Amino acid sequence: MRLDRLVSSNERVHLVTREHGVVLLRPFARSLAAVLLFGGGAYETAASPAPTPLRWAAAVLAAIVVTFSMIGLLKRVLRWNARRLVITDRRVLLTSGTLSRRISSVPVDALNDLQIHLSGSGRLLRYGSVIVSAGGRQGPLLGVRRLPQPDLVFALLLGIDPPRSTTRRPLVDRERALESAL
């Protein structure tokens, strides 16, 4: 979905980002393990003196498992690519979905008690969560747990003026942010 349909002309886009790429590490590792285990098993079975029907069955089973693993990986990568966090001077938006689109929005004024949570690996790879309190509940900002540069998101949310202020320049040019979101 185009970002200009979600953001009004007098609303400034400060940041367009997505989850850190580390969220794809586990799906890639699972697919790699499936290819190595089942592909290697099919290769070894093909070279073995086992009866031909058994070798064919092993090859077909390996092909099915590897295909489903790759399809799962592709779905996860597409889901990651389609999920975007947009911070404007008025609200925070989370867009997700490829065929069916889901958009969540929280006004910046409704966000209370901001915190940053960084795990050990998050500190090393520069990802983390921005924990917010909104509507009496506390949790990661719109459910996004692994934001790249959470300190930037934190600083943006703390430094955004109320919408009545028009003197503040955006950190990201609106047109450039809209083009990169496409």
C-alpha positions, 0 to 999 in steps of 0.5 A: 500500500502506498504511504501517501494514502495513510498520511495526510498532506499536513502530517510529517513523516519522520521515519519509515522502518521495518523489523530488524533482519535478525527475525529472519535468522530462525526461518533461514536456519530451519530451511537450511537444516531441512535442505541439508538433512533431507537433501543429504539423506536423499543423496545418500539413499540414491547412492545406496544399494537399497531397492529402487522404490525405496530410493524413489520414495526417499527422494520424493519425501525429501523433495516434499519436505524441502519444498514446504520448508522453502515455501515457509521461508518465502512466506516469512520473508514476504511477511517481513518485507510487507510489515512497516512501522511509520512514525509521523508527527501525529501518530505511529502506524504499523502496516502489514500484509501482502494480499490482505492489508492490516493497518494499526495506528496509535496517536503519539499523544496516547503513548506514555512511559517510554522505555527501551529494552535491549537484549545482549544480542540486541545490543551487539546487533543494534536492535531492541524494543521500545516499550510504551504504556498506552490505554492502561497496557504496557508492551512493545510499540505496536507489537514490534519487538526487534526494531533496528536502532530503537534509540532513534525511535525512542528519541523521535517519540520523545521529541515529536511536538504536538501537531499544532507545531509547524516549525519543526523540520522532518528528519526524513523528507516526506517525498523520499520516505514515500518513495522508499515505502513503495 
